[in-house]
Amino acid sequence: MIGAILQATSLPVTTAVTCPLQRQHPALVAQAAATSALLTGNRFTLGMGTGEELNEHILGGRWPSAEERLEMLEERSGSSGELLGGGLVSHAGLHYTVETARLYSVSAEPPPICMSGFGGKAIRLAARIADGYMCVQANEDFVRLYRESGRRPAGPGRGEGLPGEDAGRAPKTMHRLWPNKEIPDEAAQLPPLPRHFSQVAQLVSEDMVSTPCSPTEM
């Protein structure tokens, strides 16, 4: 799919976001990311996060706590980074095993990795292990914490918006199309079925919508 998208556009593509924890082994996600980087001519960024039960519960395994999922994501980052660099990797950790794995087709520059986070621990982890940070909430405190916690200067910011929308109409449109964007923190990660999201989204009012808009194309 990513390769097909890049045949039709010259824009960069980012997954927002992939969960490389339970349903998809980190080594397989690394292979997919390396292939996508080659297909896109290095216009690919791997966005990753700790996942949502909606997607991850389907194989019947236990849904780990947020703290454990962050631990899994941190363990995953070391071996995946080596794989994306073309190294031969063996790893026996608390959560994952990788045995003499190597990706034979990789870009000269590994694809950058952005991490999603909705709380202090996740944001600090993103600053420690990722190249960038992403969040659907328009929260200045989150961005400030990431920048203050980072090992490297923060890159340019990006956000979602409603191009071509009138400022007065945009919140109504966003509330109709994506009210669950405003469901806070872990409440947006725990519902296992779409109908549960619909039930929680009923608590989101139109004045809670924070998505920016523009009268012209963004």
C-alpha positions as CSV (number, residue, x, y, z in Angstrom):
1,M,0.0,0.0,0.0
2,I,2.8,2.4,0.9
3,G,4.6,1.7,-2.4
4,A,1.4,2.3,-4.3
5,I,0.8,5.6,-2.6
6,L,4.2,6.8,-3.4
7,Q,3.7,6.0,-7.1
8,A,0.9,8.6,-7.1
9,T,2.5,11.4,-5.0
10,S,5.8,12.9,-4.3
11,L,4.8,13.7,-0.7
12,P,6.5,11.9,2.2
13,V,4.6,9.1,3.9
14,T,4.5,8.3,7.7
15,T,2.6,5.5,9.5
16,A,0.6,7.1,12.3
17,V,1.1,4.8,14.1
18,T,2.3,1.2,13.9
19,C,2.3,-0.9,17.1
20,P,5.3,-3.3,17.0
21,L,4.5,-5.1,20.2
22,Q,2.1,-8.0,20.2
23,R,0.2,-8.6,17.0
24,Q,3.3,-7.7,14.9
25,H,6.8,-8.8,16.0
26,P,9.3,-5.9,16.0
27,A,11.7,-7.6,13.6
28,L,8.9,-8.0,11.0
29,V,7.9,-4.3,11.5
30,A,11.6,-3.4,10.9
31,Q,11.6,-5.4,7.7
32,A,8.4,-3.7,6.5
33,A,9.9,-0.3,7.4
34,A,13.1,-1.0,5.5
35,T,11.2,-2.1,2.4
36,S,9.0,1.0,2.6
37,A,12.0,3.2,2.8
38,L,13.4,1.7,-0.4
39,L,10.1,1.8,-2.3
40,T,9.6,5.5,-1.4
41,G,13.2,6.6,-2.1
42,N,13.7,7.5,1.5
43,R,10.5,9.4,1.9
44,F,9.2,7.1,4.5
45,T,9.0,7.7,8.3
46,L,8.0,4.9,10.7
47,G,5.5,6.2,13.2
48,M,5.1,3.8,16.2
49,G,3.3,3.7,19.5
50,T,2.1,1.4,22.2
51,G,-1.1,0.5,20.4
52,E,-4.8,0.2,21.1
53,E,-6.7,-2.8,22.5
54,L,-9.1,-2.3,19.5
55,N,-6.4,-3.7,17.2
56,E,-4.2,-5.7,19.4
57,H,-6.7,-7.9,21.4
58,I,-7.7,-10.1,18.4
59,L,-5.2,-12.9,19.0
60,G,-6.5,-13.5,22.5
61,G,-3.5,-12.5,24.5
62,R,-3.4,-10.4,27.6
63,W,-3.5,-6.6,27.1
64,P,-0.5,-5.3,29.0
65,S,-0.6,-2.2,31.1
66,A,0.6,1.1,29.6
67,E,3.8,0.9,31.7
68,E,4.6,-2.6,30.4
69,R,3.8,-1.6,26.8
70,L,6.3,1.3,27.1
71,E,8.9,-1.2,28.4
72,M,8.2,-3.4,25.4
73,L,8.6,-0.5,23.0
74,E,11.9,0.5,24.6
75,E,13.2,-3.0,24.3
76,R,12.1,-3.2,20.7
77,S,13.9,0.0,19.8
78,G,17.4,-1.4,20.2
79,S,17.2,-4.4,18.0
80,S,15.0,-2.7,15.4
81,G,17.5,0.1,15.1
82,E,20.3,-2.3,14.4
83,L,18.2,-4.2,11.9
84,L,17.4,-1.0,10.0
85,G,21.1,-0.3,9.8
86,G,21.8,-3.6,8.2
87,G,23.4,-5.3,11.2
88,L,23.2,-8.9,12.2
89,V,21.1,-9.0,15.3
90,S,20.6,-11.6,18.1
91,H,18.6,-10.5,21.1
92,A,17.1,-12.4,24.0
93,G,15.2,-10.0,26.2
94,L,12.3,-9.9,28.6
95,H,9.7,-9.6,25.9
96,Y,11.3,-10.5,22.6
97,T,13.7,-12.9,21.0
98,V,15.5,-12.2,17.7
99,E,18.0,-14.9,16.5
100,T,20.7,-14.1,13.9
101,A,18.4,-11.8,11.9
102,R,19.5,-9.5,9.2
103,L,17.8,-7.2,6.6
104,Y,19.6,-7.5,3.4
105,S,17.9,-4.7,1.6
106,V,18.2,-1.4,3.5
107,S,18.6,2.3,2.7
108,A,21.9,3.9,3.2
109,E,20.2,6.1,5.8
110,P,17.7,4.2,8.0
111,P,14.2,5.7,8.0
112,P,13.5,8.1,10.9
113,I,11.2,6.9,13.7
114,C,8.6,9.0,15.3
115,M,6.8,7.9,18.5
116,S,3.3,8.7,19.7
117,G,2.7,9.6,23.3
118,F,-0.2,10.9,25.4
119,G,1.5,11.1,28.9
120,G,4.7,12.1,30.6
121,K,6.3,8.7,30.6
122,A,5.6,8.1,26.9
123,I,6.8,11.5,25.9
124,R,10.0,11.1,27.8
125,L,10.5,7.7,26.2
126,A,9.9,9.2,22.7
127,A,12.6,11.8,23.5
128,R,15.0,9.0,24.5
129,I,14.5,6.4,21.7
130,A,12.9,8.1,18.7
131,D,13.8,10.8,16.1
132,G,10.5,12.6,16.6
133,Y,7.3,12.9,18.5
134,M,3.7,12.8,17.3
135,C,0.3,13.3,19.0
136,V,-3.2,14.0,17.7
137,Q,-3.9,16.3,20.7
138,A,-3.0,20.0,20.2
139,N,-1.2,20.2,23.5
140,E,1.7,22.7,23.9
141,D,2.7,21.1,27.2
142,F,3.3,17.7,25.5
143,V,5.5,19.3,22.8
144,R,7.4,21.3,25.4
145,L,8.1,18.2,27.5
146,Y,9.4,16.4,24.5
147,R,11.7,19.2,23.6
148,E,13.0,19.6,27.1
149,S,13.6,15.8,27.4
150,G,15.2,15.2,24.0
151,R,18.8,14.2,23.3
152,R,18.7,16.2,20.0
153,P,17.1,19.4,18.8
154,A,13.5,19.0,18.0
155,G,12.6,19.1,14.3
156,P,9.8,21.0,12.7
157,G,6.3,20.5,14.0
158,R,3.4,19.1,12.0
159,G,-0.2,18.7,12.7
160,E,-3.5,17.7,11.3
161,G,-6.0,20.2,10.0
162,L,-9.1,20.8,7.9
163,P,-7.9,22.5,4.6
164,G,-10.5,24.7,3.0
165,E,-12.8,24.8,6.0
166,D,-14.4,28.0,7.3
167,A,-13.2,28.7,10.9
168,G,-16.7,28.6,12.2
169,R,-17.7,25.4,10.5
170,A,-14.5,23.4,11.2
171,P,-15.3,22.3,14.7
172,K,-18.7,21.0,13.6
173,T,-17.1,19.1,10.8
174,M,-14.4,17.6,13.0
175,H,-16.9,16.7,15.7
176,R,-19.0,14.8,13.1
177,L,-16.0,13.0,11.5
178,W,-13.6,12.3,14.3
179,P,-14.9,13.0,17.8
180,N,-12.8,10.2,19.3
181,K,-9.7,12.3,18.6
182,E,-10.7,14.3,21.8
183,I,-11.0,11.2,24.0
184,P,-8.1,11.7,26.4
185,D,-5.1,9.5,27.3
186,E,-5.7,5.7,27.9
187,A,-9.5,6.1,27.5
188,A,-8.7,6.2,23.8
189,Q,-6.6,3.0,24.0
190,L,-8.7,0.6,26.0
191,P,-12.1,0.1,24.2
192,P,-12.0,-3.2,22.3
193,L,-14.8,-2.6,19.8
194,P,-15.8,0.3,17.5
195,R,-19.2,0.6,19.3
196,H,-17.4,1.3,22.5
197,F,-15.6,4.2,20.9
198,S,-18.9,5.5,19.7
199,Q,-20.3,5.3,23.2
200,V,-17.3,7.2,24.8
201,A,-17.4,9.7,21.9
202,Q,-20.9,10.8,23.0
203,L,-19.1,12.5,25.9
204,V,-17.2,14.7,23.5
205,S,-18.9,18.1,22.8
206,E,-18.3,20.3,19.8
207,D,-16.5,23.0,22.0
208,M,-13.9,20.4,22.9
209,V,-12.6,20.1,19.3
210,S,-9.1,21.6,19.0
211,T,-8.3,20.9,15.3
212,P,-7.0,23.9,13.4
213,C,-8.4,24.9,10.0
214,S,-7.4,26.9,7.0
215,P,-9.5,28.7,4.4
216,T,-7.0,27.5,1.7
217,E,-5.1,24.3,1.1
218,M,-2.7,23.3,3.8
